[in-house]
Amino acid sequence: MSNLHIQTFNNHTIAEPLTDQIIIYTADDALDIMGNASYLGASALIIKESNLSKEFFDLRTGIAGEILQKFSNYRMKLAITGDFSKYTSKSLNDFIRESNKTGHICFVTSRDCALTYLTQRI
């Protein structure tokens, strides 16, 4: 497990892993990070696209849905940052668009967008 950077932004505590390495392969990995973030007082988490295994972005594996369901069940906001325009899968793009509509989990292009989104939605 990588170290988490804890920050307060607009009176909200947000956690972010301090690595660009893949740290989430399974829903259990996401649950561990979520638990650590929550223990440290965070109500939201920012994850980089590079922190997620390639299987996350292949919806046939079910990993993305399983991971996002954990965040929803435990009521922790999640922002995933990266360049998602490179993904050509219609189902993945629909998944990203629908996730962004729900307000609990978002896919955004930058850390600044993630901070703004999370603090407006918490």
C-alpha positions in Angstrom: 0.0 0.0 0.0 1.3 3.4 -0.9 1.4 6.3 1.4 -1.6 8.7 1.3 -1.3 12.4 1.1 -4.0 14.0 3.2 -5.1 17.5 2.4 -7.8 19.9 3.3 -9.4 21.8 0.5 -12.4 24.1 1.0 -12.8 22.6 4.5 -12.9 19.0 3.1 -10.3 16.3 3.8 -9.2 14.5 0.7 -6.7 11.6 0.4 -4.5 10.9 -2.6 -1.9 8.1 -3.1 1.7 9.4 -3.4 2.6 7.2 -6.4 2.0 6.8 -10.1 2.3 3.0 -9.9 -0.6 0.6 -10.2 -2.0 0.1 -6.7 -5.5 -1.1 -7.4 -5.9 -4.4 -9.1 -9.0 -5.6 -7.3 -12.0 -4.3 -5.3 -10.2 -5.4 -2.1 -7.2 -3.2 -3.0 -9.6 -0.2 -3.4 -11.3 -1.1 -0.1 -7.9 -1.1 1.7 -7.1 2.3 0.3 -10.6 3.6 1.2 -10.3 2.2 4.7 -6.9 3.9 5.2 -8.2 7.2 3.8 -11.2 7.1 6.1 -9.1 6.2 9.1 -7.0 9.3 8.3 -10.2 11.4 8.3 -10.7 11.7 4.5 -14.2 11.8 3.1 -13.0 11.6 -0.5 -10.2 10.1 -2.5 -8.4 11.1 -5.7 -7.0 8.2 -7.7 -4.9 8.6 -10.9 -5.6 6.6 -13.9 -2.1 5.2 -13.6 -3.0 3.8 -10.2 -5.6 1.5 -11.7 -4.8 -1.8 -13.5 -5.6 -2.0 -17.2 -8.3 -4.5 -16.4 -10.3 -1.7 -14.7 -10.8 -0.1 -18.1 -12.0 -3.3 -19.7 -15.6 -3.4 -18.5 -15.9 -7.1 -19.4 -13.8 -7.9 -16.3 -16.3 -6.4 -14.0 -13.5 -4.8 -11.9 -14.6 -1.2 -12.5 -18.2 -1.8 -11.5 -17.1 -3.8 -8.4 -14.7 -1.0 -7.3 -17.1 1.8 -7.9 -19.8 -0.1 -6.0 -17.5 -0.3 -3.0 -17.1 3.5 -3.0 -20.8 4.0 -3.3 -21.6 1.5 -0.6 -19.2 3.1 1.9 -20.2 6.6 0.8 -16.7 7.8 0.0 -16.5 10.2 -2.9 -14.0 9.3 -5.6 -12.4 11.2 -8.4 -10.3 9.4 -11.0 -7.9 11.7 -12.9 -6.5 11.1 -16.4 -6.9 11.4 -20.1 -9.8 9.1 -20.9 -10.2 10.3 -24.5 -7.8 7.6 -25.6 -10.4 4.9 -24.7 -12.5 4.1 -27.7 -14.9 1.6 -26.1 -18.4 2.9 -26.4 -19.4 1.0 -23.2 -16.5 2.5 -21.2 -17.3 6.0 -22.4 -20.9 5.5 -21.5 -19.8 4.2 -18.1 -17.7 7.2 -17.5 -20.5 9.6 -18.6 -23.0 7.9 -16.3 -20.6 7.9 -13.4 -20.1 11.6 -13.8 -23.8 12.2 -13.7 -24.4 10.4 -10.4 -22.3 12.8 -8.5 -20.6 10.3 -6.3 -17.8 9.1 -8.6 -16.2 11.2 -11.3 -13.7 10.9 -14.1 -11.9 14.2 -14.7 -8.8 15.4 -16.5 -6.9 17.0 -13.7 -6.2 17.1 -10.0 -7.6 20.6 -9.8 -10.8 19.5 -11.5 -11.0 16.6 -9.0 -10.6 18.9 -6.0 -13.2 21.3 -7.2 -15.6 18.5 -8.1 -15.2 16.6 -4.8 -15.6 19.7 -2.6 -18.7 20.8 -4.4 -20.3 17.4 -4.0 -19.3 16.4 -0.5 
